[in-house]
Amino acid sequence: MKFTNQVIEQLPPSQIAAQLQERIGQLETLLAIKEKALKKAPEGSLRVSKSHGAVQYYHKTNNDGNNGRYLDSAHRDLAQKLAQKAYNIKLLPAIKKELALLQAALTQIQKNSLGREIPFNVLELVKPECRALVTTATLSDEEYAAAWLSQKYKPKPFQPDAPELYTARGERVRSKSEVIIADTLNRLGVPYHYEFPLTLKIGGRAPVSRDLSNSSRATKSRELTTSSTNTLIVHPDFLCLNLRTRQEFIWEHFGLMDDPDYSAKVVQKLQTYNQNDIHPGQSLIISTETTDFPLNTKHIENLINTFLK
């Protein structure tokens, strides 16, 4: 999901090679599992028959004749193993066929990439004297990050009695935990906006659009501000960018989870995100802490490596 409206590049970098490699790895793992299972499978096959509407199972081997040996309820486990064996035998050719197709496709894609025939590398084929005159379809990560970070928006004001806390980038934030998250994002090279305003629909699913209006917030529990009868302005703690995929993520840190009133507001906010098709693990990153379980920097790094790298 894209939360900002600015069109930065015409064609994002292809993720096809990475997706193919992931799928090939999954298929190779499954193939090894099924081949190992077949080696351990019981001898023979399963025959199924119906008598007066009841299903009956028979174990067929070379020594049991054409009909096989009847399997009563006490031998249900053997029937299941034989059924699984039959399924695995049919599954293997399908796995191998898909593997061959995907491996061939990956080889071709990698060959084209090495031949500099993908959009990102085409600029290298343009005369150096002309490159500055060309608008490229796909930007480098550095160019994309710079364009994404250049987007302007009105920051939210701070209350007069709010503590002055600053990140390594020199921006003012509202809590020590936000300093930790911001500095970790910055250290790991993840572009982010702090409290970037977004407009959500209330009570219905709708695309999220950028909204540059301003509103004040004294505490996290009053973060949701009604802008009209059916929309809501929210200022997520961070709007982050995965440069590799060009996907944007909202990051919300909930730091007072042992406060019942605060936790109720968190549930309400998550429900609003859900109504707008913003879900944890898809386009929403969530971190939490309580008095007994403070923010864990290692956990923050794991979230960044999982969703933003």
N, C-alpha and C positions, 0 to 999 in steps of 0.2 A: 504494500500500500504506500502511496505517495502522499505526504502531508503538506508539502510545499507546492506551489503552483508553477514555479519558474521552470521552463524547459531549458535544460543546460546542454544536452547533447542530442543529436538526432538518433543515434543508435548506441545503446549501452553495450559494454563488452559482453561477448558471448560466454555463457556458462555451460555450453553444451559439452565441451570436453570434460569438465569436472563432473557433470551429471552422468555422463557415460561411464567415466571411471568408477564412480560410486556404484552405479548399477552393475557394472561388470564385476566389481568386488563382491557385491551381494550375491550375484549369480554363482560366482566361483565358490563362495563359502557354502551356499546351498547345495551345489553340485557335490562337493566333498562330503557334506553331511549325509546326503541321500545315498551316495555310493557306499559309504561306510555302513549305513543302515541296511542296505540290501545284502551286504556280506554277512550280516548277523541275523538276517530274516530267517524264519523257519522254512524248512523244505516244503515244496508243494504249493498249491494254490487253493483259493476259496471258491466253492460252488454255492450258489444261493438258489433256494427253491421256496415255493409258497404252497402251503397246504391248508385249505379251509380259511384262507385269509391270513394265516400265520406265516411269518418268515422263518425259514430253516436254513442253517448253515452246515456245509459239509467240507471236510478237509480232504483234498484230492492229492494223492501221491502216486508214484508208479506202482506201489504195492496195494493200493486200495480200490483198484478197479475204476470203472467209469464214473460211478456215483460218488465215491469217496466215503469217508467216515463221518457219521453224524456228530455234530458238536452241540452238546446240551449247554445249559446256562452255566454249568461249572467250567466250561471251556470257552467262555466268552472272550477271555484275554487272547487266546490263540486265534479266534476269528478276527479280532481287531488287528492283530499283527499281520495276518494274511491279507486283510483288506488294505492295510497300509502298504504292504509290499506291492500289491497290484497297482495302487496309486503311484508309488514311487517309480515303478517300472515305466509307467506312462508319462511321468513327469520328466524323467531324465532326457528324452529326446527334445522336449520342448525347451528345457534349460539350455541344452547344447546348441539348439538352433538359434535361440536369442543371443547367446554368447557369441556365436560366429558372426551374426549380423552386426552386433554392437562393436565387436573388436575390429571388424572391417571398416565400420563407420569412423571409429576413433582413429584408426591408422590413417584414413583419408583426411580427416580434420587436422591431425597433427602434421601431416605432410603439407597441407595447404598453409598451415601456420608457419612452418619452417620456410615455405616458399614465399612468405610475406604477402599472402593473398587475402588476408583478413583486413577489415577496415582500419583497425588501429595501426597497422604497419604500412598501409598504403602510402601514407605521407612520406615515408622514406624513399618512395619511388618518384616523388615529385622533385624537380630541380630545387636545390637549396635556395636559389635566388627567388623562387616563387612561393616557398612554404609560408612566408609571413602573409601572403595574400589569400591564402586558402582557409576556409572555414571547415574544419574536419568534422566528420560525422561522429567519431568517437574520440573522446578526450583521454589523455593520460590521467592516472589517479590524482596526480598533483594538480593538474589543470581543473579537474572536476571538483576537487576539494576546495580550491580557491574560489571557484564560481559559486559553489554551494554556500560557503561561509560568507560570501559577500552580500547575501540577501539581508536587507535592512528590515528592522521591525522596532516598534516602540517598546522599550523595556518597561517592566512594571516598577512602580515606585516602591521605596522602602518606607516603613513607618519610622517616625523620628526616633523612637526608642529601640529600634532594631540593632542588634550587634553588627559591627563592621567586620565581615569575614570576606577574604579575597582568595581567589584561585591563583595558580601559577601564571595564568594568562592575564591576571590583573582585573578580572571581573568580580563584581560583588555578588555573593550568594547569601542564602538565608540560614545555613546550618553548617556545622563542622563536617557532617556526613556528606553534604553536597560538595564541600571542598575536596574531600577524599575521592568522591566519584569523578568530579571534574578533572582533578589532577591525574587520576589513573587513566581516564579517557585520553587526556592530552599526552601523557607519557607513552601510551601505546599507539598513538597516531590516529585516533578516531576523531573525525570532525564532529562537532556538536554545537547546538544553539542552547542557551540557557533560557528557560521559560518562554519559549517561542509560542505565540498565541495561536490557537486553533479553534475553529468553530465546529461544534457537534450538533447534530439533530437530537431533539428530545423525543423519546417515545417512538422512534422509528429508525430504520437502517438507512443510512445515506452516506455518500462519499464525504470525506472530511476535507474542508477547504481552509486555506490560510485566511486569517483575519488579523489585521494590524491595529485593531482598536485597543485601547488601554483600559485597564481596570486595576484596582488596588486589592491587596490581600494582606491581612494581618497575620493570619495563621493558615496552615494547610487545610483546616476544616472549612474555611470560607473561600476556598480556591475557585469553586464553581460559580460563575457569574452569569445570570440570565441576561441575554442580549435582546431577546424578543420572545414572543409567546411560544416559539417552537425551536429555538436554537439556544446554544449555550457556549460561552467563551471559556475555554480551559487553558491553563498555562502549565503544561507538563514540566517537571523538573528539568528534563533534558530532551531534546530532539536530536537523535544520533544518526549517523550515516555509515552504512557498511560500504566502503569504497569498492570492494570487489564486486558486489552484486548491485550497487547503487540503490539498495533498499534503505528506507528510512524507518527508524524505530523510535517510539516514545519510551522514555525511561522514567518511571515513577519510583521514588524512594519514600517508603512509609516508615517514619522513624519513631513513632509513638504507639506502637501496636499493643502495648499493655494498658493503654487508656481506652476504656469502653466507648466513650463518645467519639473519639478519634477513629477507632476501628469501624464504627458504624458508618462514618463518613467515607471511609475507604471502600467499604462494600458498596455504598451508593455510587461512588465514582467509578468503580469497576463495572457496575451494572450499566452505567451510561456508556462506557467504552464498548461494552459488549453489544449494546443496541446499535452502535455505529460500526460494527464488524471489526473492532479493534480488540484482539484477543492475546492473552499472554502466550509467549512462545511463537507467535506469528508476526505481530507488529508492535507488541508491547512487552517491555522488559520491566520486571518488578524486583525490587530489593526491599528488605524489611529489617527492622531491629527493635529490640525491647531493652529495658534496663538490664536484664540478665543476659541478653544475647546482643551485644553491641555489633556495629557494622564490622564485617570481616573483609579486610582488603583482598585476601585470597579469593573469597567468594565473588567480589566485584570483578577481579581479573578473569575468573572462570566465566562469568556472564559475558564479558566483553569478547573473550576468545570464542565463545559459543555462537554469539549472535552478530558480532560486529567485525569479525576478522575473516 
